[in-house]
Amino acid sequence: MSRNLLCSLLLLIPATALCAPPPMAPYDLAGLIDLAQRTSPETRQAWDEAQAAAAGAGLARSAYLPQLAVEALAGAQRTPLPAPATVVARGYFVSDTRESIPSLTVKWLLFDFGRRDAARDRADATVFVANAAFTGAHQTLVFTITRDYYAVRAAQGKERSAQKALETATIEQLAVTARQKHELATVVEAARADRQVAQARLAVVRTGAARTVALSALLADIGLPPDTALTLVPDEMTNLPLPPASDVARYVDAALARRPDLLAAQGKLEAAEAGVRAAKADDRPTVSLLGQAFLNDGRLRSDGGAWSSVHRPGGALFVQFSWPLYDGGMRHSSRLAAEAARDAAQDSLEAARRKAEKQVSNAFHALKTALAEVEAAHAVTLAATVSHDAALSAYRHGLATFDELSAEGNALAAAESDEEDARANAFASAAGLALATGEAHPDPGGP
C-alpha cells in the first residue's frame, strides 16, 4: 500500500483527535463512536505505527539514491623514514607533514542484484500491514462501542420493564384492596399483593444498578471518566436491523476479501517473501561507484629543512566490486531464518482464514437466531399482556384467584424483560456480523 494511501487514512481521524471535546448530551451511537475514536489510545497507537511504517518505506527507497558527504581531514604527522647510508649517514631521515584536506565524497550503489528491491517490497508490505492494523483497530473499537451501547439500551429497557412490573403489581394490589373492602379477599391475598409490590421495587433497584454498570463499561470503552454525566438520545431500538440478505457463503467471501486481520496476514506473508529474496540476494555481488573531490592544503619538510607547500585540488573515481565468499555460515543461517518466517506467515494466513470463516458463520447464524428470538419474544409479550389483562378482569369479578393473577403478572414482567434482551442482542449480533465480515459499520442488509 502506497504512502499516498497511508496519508489519505489521516482523513479518517478528526482534526481534534488529541483534544476531545467535553461530553455533551444527548449522544447517539454515531456520536459515541466518533468520541471514542478521538480518545482511544489503541487507534492513536495504530496510527503512529502506520506512520513509522511509512517512514520505513521512505528509508528503503533512499537506498536507490547516491550518498553525498562533506568531510575534512586535518592534522600534523612526524614520521621517521629509512634512507641509504650513502645518502644519509645515520640511515634515516625525519619527515614533518601538516595538512588540511576538505573533500566532497559520493557513494552510489549501482547494482546489488535484488537487495534493494527486496527491502523496498518488504517495507511496502509492512506499510500495508500497518494500514490494515489501523483499519482493524477502528473496526474493533466500533464493534466494542456498539456492543456496549446496546447493552446500555437493554439495561434501560429492562429497567423500564421493571417499572412497568411495579405498576402492574401496584394495580394488582389495588384490586386486592378493593375486594378486601367487600370482604372478598383474604388477608393472605393482601399480604401476597404487598410482597409482589416489594419484589417489584427490588427489581427496579437491581435493574437500575445493572444500567449503571453497563453505562460505566460504555464510558470506559470511550475513555471518559466514570463520573461523566452521559445521556443518550431517545431509544434507537425501534427498528430492528435487517436480516442477512444472502447465504453465508457470500459473507465469507466478503470477509476474506476485506477483513483487516486477513489483509494484514497477507501483507506479513508478502513481507516474509521479500525477506527471503533479500537473504538470497546477499549471496550476490554488489557494484558501487565511489568518487571524491578534495583540496590538499599541506606542507612538508625533511630533517628540519625548508618547508614545501601545496594548495591544489584533486579527485578520485573508483568502481568498487564486492562479492562475499565466506562468512562462517551467516548468510546461510539468515536465509534459513527468512524461509522459516515465510512458512510461518503462510501458516498464519491459513489459520486466520479458517478463523474468519468460522467467525462469519457463527455471526451470520447468530443474527438470524437473534431476529427470530425478537419475533418470538414479542409474541410472548403480546400474549402475556392479553393473558394478564384477562386475569386481572377475572380477579376483579371473582372469577380467578390471586395466585393466578400473580402468576400472570410475573409472566408479563419476564416476557417484557426477555424482549428487551432479545432486541439488544439482535443489534449486537448485527454489529458482530459487520466486524466478522470487515465492514466499517453494522450493515446487516448484505455484504
N, C-alpha and C positions, 0 to 999 in steps of 0.2 A: 504494500500500500504506500502511495507516494506521500511526500511531505505536504503537498497541497491538500490531500485528503485529511491528513492529520490536522493541519491548520484549520480546515473547514469545520472540524469537530469542535473547535473552540466556540463556534457559534451556538453550540448546544448549551453552553454554560452562560447564565445571565451575567451581565457586566458587574452586578453587585454580589457576586458569588462569595466574596470574602467579607462582606458586611451585610449580613441578612437583616431585613427589617424586623422590628418587634412584631409579635403576633397581633393580628387584627381580626376581630370577629365580624362575620362568621366565615368559616373556610369550607370549601367543597373539596372533593378528593383531588382534583387537578391542582388546586391551590396548595394543598398539603404536600403533594409530590414536588411541586416547584420549590416550596420552602425547604423540604428535605434535601433537594439537590443543591441548594445554596449552602447548607450547613454540614453536609455529610463529609467526614474525613475520608471515607472509603473512595468516594468519587474524586475528591481532590488528589488522593494518592494515585489513583489510576491515571488521572490527567498528568501528574508530574512524571509518572513512569513513561507515558506516551511521549512527553516532551524529551525525556532523556533518550528514548529510543530514536527519535527524530535527529537528535544531536549525534548519536552514534552513526546514523546513516550518512550524515554530512561528513563525519570523520572518515568513513570508509571511502567516500568519493574524493576526498582530498588527496588520497594516495595516488591518484592519476595525474596530479599536477606536479611541476617541479618545485623543489625546495630551495629557497634563496636565504642567504645569511650573510651578515656583515660581521667580519671578525678582525681582530687586531692582535698582533703579537709584538711585544717589545721587551727588551732586556739587554743584559751585558753578559759576556762569557770570556773567561780566561782559560786558554787551552794549551798545555804543553804538547808539542808535536815532535816526532823524531826527525833527525836530519843526518846526512852522512858527515862523518868527522872531517872529511876533506873540505866540507863546506862550512860547518860549524864545529869548532874544536871540541866543545862539550857534548856533541852528539844530539842536541835537541835545540828547539827554539820555542819561545812562548808567543802565542797569538792572542791578542785582545780584540774582541768584537763588541760593537754596540749597534743594535739595530731596532728599527721600528717598522713593522710591516702591516699596514692595514690592507684588508682584502675583501673582495666580494666573491662568494662561492655559490655554486649552483650544483644541485644533485637531482637527477631526473631518472627515475626508473622507467626504462623503455619497454622491456619485455620481462614478464615474470611467469608466462605460460599458465595463467589462470588464478594466481594467488589473489590479485586484487578483485577480479570478477567474483570469486567465491566469497571474499569478505564483503563485497557490496551486496551480493544476493542474501548473505546471512543477515546483514544489517537491515535490508528491506523487509525480510521475513520477520525480524524482531520488531520492526515498526508495526507491521501488520498484526502481530500478536498483541502488542501493547494497545493498539486501537480496538481490537476485539475485546480485550480485557476492560477497556474504558467503557465500551458499549455494554458489556456484561454487567459491570458494576452499577450502571444506571438502571438496567432492566431488573437486576436483583433488588435494588432499592425501591423501584416502582412496585414490584410484587410485595415486598415486605410492608410498605406503607398501605397498599391496597388491602392486603390480608388483615392487618391490624385495624384499619379503618372500618372494615365491615364487621370486625369483632366488636368494635365500639358500638356500631349500629345495632348489632344483635343484642348486646348488653342493654342498650337503651330500649330496644323493643321488648326484651324480657322484663325490664323494669316497668314499662307501660302495661305489659300483661299482668304483672303482679299488682299494679294499681287497679286494673280492671277486676282482678280477682278479689281485691279488698272491697271494691264497690259491690261486687256480686255477693260476697259474704255479708256485707252490711245490709243489702236488700233482703237476703235470707233471714238475717237476724231480726229485721223489722217485721218480716212476715211471721216469724215465730212469736214476737212480742204481740202482734195484733191478734193472733189466735189464742195466746195465753190470756189476754184480757177477757176473752169469751170462754175461758176455761176449756179450750180445745187443744192446747199444747201443754205438755208436761214440763216440770222443772228440768228434767234431764234434757229435753229438747232445747230449752233455753240455754242450759249450760253448754251443750254442744255447739249451739249457734255462737255463743261468746268465744268458745275455743276456736271456731272457724275464723272469726274475725281476728283473733290474736295471732293465729298462724299466718293469716294473710298479711298482717302488719309485719311479721317477722320476714316473710318472703320479700316484701317491699324493701326492708332494710338490707337483706342479703343481695338482692339484685342491684340495689344502689351501690353497695360495696364492690360488686363484680364490675359494674360500669366504671367505677373509679379506677380499679386495677387495669381494665382494658384501656382506659384513656391514658393512664401512666405509661403503659407499654407503647402506645402510639407516640406520646411525647418523647420517650426515649429513642424511638426509631428516627424521629425527625431531628433530634438533637436539641430539643428545648428543655429548659429546667422543669423539674417535676411539678412545680407550683404554678406553672403557666396557666393563665385563665383562657383556655382554648374552647371555643364554641364552634359548632358545626352548623351548616345550613340545614334547613328542614330535610326530613327523611328523603333520601335519594333512592330508596329501595322499592319504589312503587312499581317501576317497570323492570321486569326480570331480564337478565342477559339472554341473548338469542341462543337457541340450541346449536350444536355443531351442524354446519351446513353440508358436510360431506362425510365420507367414510374416514376411518382413522388413518388409512394409508396416505391420503393427501396431506394430512397434518404431519405425519412422519417425514414425508418428502420435504415439506416446507421447513421443518426443524433441521434436517440435515443440510439444507442449503443456507440457512441464515442464523443458526444458533451461535452466539459469540464464543461459547466454550469449544464448539466444534471447529469454528474458524480459527480460533487460537491454537487448537491442537494441530490443525493442518499447517498453520504458519510455523509452529515449532518443528514439524517434520521437514518443512522446506528449509528452515534454518539448519537443521541437523544434516540434511543432504548437502547443503553448501559447506558445512564444516568438513564433510568427507572430501569434497572436491578440494578444499583448501589444504587438507592434510596430504592429499596425493600430490598437489602442486609443489609442496615443499621438497619433493624429490627431484624437481626440475631446476635448471639453472636460471639465473637472472642476468639481465644485461642492463647496465646503467651508464648514464652519461655524467661525467664529473668535469666541472670547469671551475677556473679560478682566475680572477684578475686582481693584481696586487701592486703595491708601490713599495719598493725596497729603499728605505731611508736609513743607511748604515755607515759605520766607519770601521776600519780595520788597521791594525798595526802589528808589527812583529818585533820582539825583543826591545820594546821601548822606543822604537824608531818613530818616524813620522807617520801621522795618520793618513790613510787613504779613505776617501768617502765616495758614496754612490747615492744618487737620488733619481732612480729610474723606474718606470713601470715595467711590469712583467705579466705573464699569464701562462696558463696551462690548460690543456684539454685532453681528457682521457676517456676511453671506453672501457668500462670495467665488466668483466665476465666472471661470474661466481657460480660454482656448482658444488654443493655439499656432497662429499663422497662417504664419509664415515662420521657418525656422531654417537656411537655407543648404543644404537638402537632407539634413540629418542624419537626420530621421525616414524619409525615402525610402530612404536607404542602409541604415539599420537594418532596415527591412522586407525589402529585398533580401537582406541577410545572413541574416536569420531564415528566409526561404524557401529559400535555398540550403542552410542547415543542415538544414532539414526534408527536402529532397530527398536530401541525403547520408545522413541517418538511414534513410530509406526504402530506399535502395540497400544500405546496410549490413545492414539486416534481411534483405533478399532474399538477399544474399551469405551471411549466417550460416545461413539456412535451407538453401540449397544445400549448404553445407559440412557441416551437420549430417546431411543426407540421405546424403551420401557417407560420412561417418564411421560412421553407423549401419550402412549396408550393408556396409562393409568389416569392421566389428567383428562383425556377425552372421555373415558367412561365415567370418571368421577363427576364431570359436568353433566352428562346425560342423567346419571343417577340423582344428582342434586336437584336438577329441574323436575324430575319425576317425583322426588320427595316433597318438593314445594307444592306441586299439584295435589298430591295425596294429603299432605298436612293441611292444606287449605280446605279440602273436602271434609276432613275430620273436624276442623274448626267450625265449619258451617253446620255440620250435623250436630256437634256438641252444643252449639248455640241454640238450635231448634229444640234439642232434647232438654236443655236446661230451662228454657222458657216454658216448655210444656210441663216440666216437673214443678216449676215454681207456681204455675197457674193451678196445677192439680193439688199442690200442697195447700194453697190458699183456700181451695174449696174442699179440703179434707179428703181428697182422693189419692193422696200419696203421703208416705211417711217422710220425716225429716232426714232419715238415713238416705232415702232415695234422692231427695233434693240435694243433700250434701255431696253425695257421690257424683251427681251431675255437675255441680259447681266445681268440684276438683277436676273432673274430666275436662271441663271447658278451659280452666286455667292451664292445665297441662297441654291441651291442644294448641292454645294460643302461643304458649312458650315454645312448643315444638315447631310451629310455623315460623316464628322469628328465627330460630336456629337454622331451619331449612333455607330460608331466604338468604341469610347471611352466608351460609355455606355455598349457595349457588353462585353468589358474586365472587367469593374467594376461589371457587373452582374455576370460574371463568378467568380469573387472574392467573391461576396456576397453569391453565392451558396456554395462555398467552406467553407466560415465561417459558414453558416447555417447548413451545414452537419458535421462540426467539422474537416474538412480537414486542414492540416497544411499549404498547399499552394493550389492555384487555380488548380483544376484538373477536369474541366467540362466534361471530356470524360466519366465519370462514377464513382460511389461511390466505 
